[in-house]
Amino acid sequence: MRRRAAYYRLHRKKFRYLLVGFWNTVFSYLLFAAFFAWLGDRLHYQLIVVAVNVIAITNNYIAYKVFVFRTRGNYWREYLRFYAVYGLGIGLNLLLLPLLLSFTPLNAYAAQAVVTVIIIIVGYIGHNRFSFRR
């Protein structure tokens, strides 16, 4: 039991990151579903994706700031850095997915799963060392 508690204390920020990331994923998906149901017949789905991403990334920023990295102040600077890390993740996705599909036997679902794991790790490092750096 002590070993588990010590392990948790050592890695608690990573556990919180994964837990908040899970929440953010569910929130973002449900937000897209709600916006698409509400506006899907009037707006192109890509415009809905853009609007949802602005809201979802803002939600993600607040959740990571408050529950994971627990920083105070520097709201605009952290927010802009947060967007930069998300931009890096999108760029990695656009780069790595076609490479995996071209040079490995993975199908699109498996390749995207691999890319997602990489983005989660890069995102944690980026947010920890850049977005919410103290």
N, C-alpha and C positions, 0 to 999 in steps of 0.2 A: 504494500500500500504506500509506504514512504517513497519507494522508487517511482511509482506513478505520479505522485504529487511533485516530486523533484523534477521529473521529466516534463510535466505540465508547466511548472514555473519556468523552466528553461526555454520552452517553446510556446508559451501562452500567446504571444503576439501572432505567431503563425497560425495557431488554432483559431484565434479571433478573426484573422484575415480570411481563412477558409469559410468560417461560419458566416461572416458578413458578406463574403463573395457569393455564397449560396443564396442568401437573402436577396442580394442585388440581382442575381440571375432570375430568380422567381419574380421579383418586382418588375424588372425590365420586360420580361415576357408577358406578364399580365397587363402591363401598361400598353404594350404593343397590341395585344388582343383587344383591349378596351377601345383604344384609339381606332383600330381597324374596323371594329364593329360599329363605332360611332361615325367615322368619317370615310370609311373605305369606299363608299359609293360616290363620294364627292372629291376625294383627293387621291392622287397616285400613291401607291404604297411606299415609294421611296421618300416622298415628302413626309409621310407618317413616320418612317424610320428615323429621319433627321430630327423631327420634333420629339419623338420618344427618346432618342439618344441624348438630347440636351437635358431633358428632365431626368432621365435615368442616371446620367453621369453626375448630375448635381446631387441626386439622392445618394449615389455611391460615394461621392466626395464627403458629404456630411457623415455618412455612416462610418467610413474609414477614419475620418478626422476624430469623431467622438468616441467610437468604440474600439478602434484598433490602435491607432498611433497616438491618440490622446494629446494632441498639440493644442496650444492656445494662441490666438491671434494669427496674424499673417494670412488672413482669409483669401484675399485676392491673389497674392503671390502663390500660395499653395494650390488654389483653384486652377490657376493657369498652368502651373507645373503638373497638376493632376491630369489636365487635358493633354499635355505633352506626352505623358507616359501612356495614356490611352491611345494617342496618335501613333506612338511607337508600336503598341500592340496591334493596331490595325495594319500598320505597315508590315510587321512581321507576318501577320496572317496572309496578307496579299502576296508576300514573297515566298513563304514556306509552303503554303498549300499547293501551288502549282509544281513546286520542286518535288514535293513528296509524291504527288500524283504522277509526275513524269518519270521519276527515277527509283520508285519503290513499287512493290506489288500491292500497296495499300489502296483500298477504295476510298472514296471521298469521305465517308463517315469515319473510318479509322484514321485517315490522314488529318481530318479536322480535330479529332480527339487528341492526337499527338500535338498538333499545333496549340490547342487549348491548354494543355499541360505546360507547354513551353511559355505561353503568354501569361499564365498564372504565376509562374516562377519569376519571369522577367518583370511582371507587374508588381509583385511583392518587393523585389529588389529596388525597382524604380521608385515606388511610393515610399519605401523605407529610407532610401538614401537620397532621394531628390525631392519628391512632392512634399513630404512631411519631415524633411531634414531639420534638425534643431540647431 
